[in-house]
Amino acid sequence: MLKACKGQSCYLKVPGVCLGAAGNDTVVPCHSNQQAHGKGMGLKAPDQFTVPGCRACHAWLDQGPADRETKFKTWNEAYSRWVEVRDGEVV
């Protein structure tokens, strides 16, 4: 799942934050921060719950000032788009 993010563009696309195509070389797997996906104190969500995100969007997701609901909505929307691509590419 983590390898699938390599070479992708940012799926989070946070307005005013995303580096766009200029940030493609900084894209990393961004894990869900939701308990429903297995996130807990000191625990990352499993790798299946990742989306490709540029370093700026990743920082926004983990440390940004937006409220939790906004971050969850942004991640969930990105995941919905990403899972279709990922599952089509990963064998």
N, C-alpha and C positions, 0 to 999 in steps of 0.2 A: 504494500500500500504506500509506503514512504517513497519507494523508487518511482511510483507512478506520478508523483508531484514534480520530479525532476524535469526541467525543460518546459514546464507549463507557465502560463501567465497567471496573474493574481486573480483569484475567483472572489475574494472579499470585496474588492473595488469600493472601499470606503470613500465617499465623496470628500474632497478636500484633504485627503490623507494619502490615497493610493499613488504609488509611483508610476503606475501605468506601464507601458512598454519599456520605459527607462529602468524599471525595477525588475525586469524579468530575470536578470542574473542574481537577484537576491531572493527569489521565490523559495520558500521552505514549507514543509508540512505544518499547518496550523491545527493543533488539536482542539477539540471541543472543550469548553470550560463548563459543561453542563453535567450535573450529577446523573442525569438520565442516561448519559453516555459513558458513565464509569469514572468521571472525574471526582476526586476526593482530596482531602487534606494530604498533601505530599504525593498524590497519585495523578498521573496523566490519564486521560481517556485512552482506550486502546487505539492502535494505529489505524484501524478501519474508520475511526471518526476524526479524519483530518481533511483539510482542504488546502490547496496551494494558495499561498498568500505572500505578497512582497513583505520585506522587512518592516516597512512603515505600517502596513495594515496589521501585521502580526503584533507589533508593539501596541497598536491601538486596541486590538482585541484583548491582550493580556494586561496592559497597564493604562490604557486610555481613559479619558474622563467620562465617556458615555455611560449611561445607565445599563444595568445588566440585561434588561429586556431588549434594548436596542442592539446590544452585542449578540445576544442569543438569536434575534431575528436575522441579523446580518449573516451570522455563521450558518444558520439553518437554510437560508436562501442560497448561499454559496454551495453548501453541501448538496442540496437538491440538484443544482446544475452540474456539480462536479461528479457526483456518483454515477450519473448516466455516462459521462465520458470515461471515467475510471473503469467502470465495469465493462465497458466496451473494449478497453485496451488491455486490461489485466487478465491474464489467463489463469 
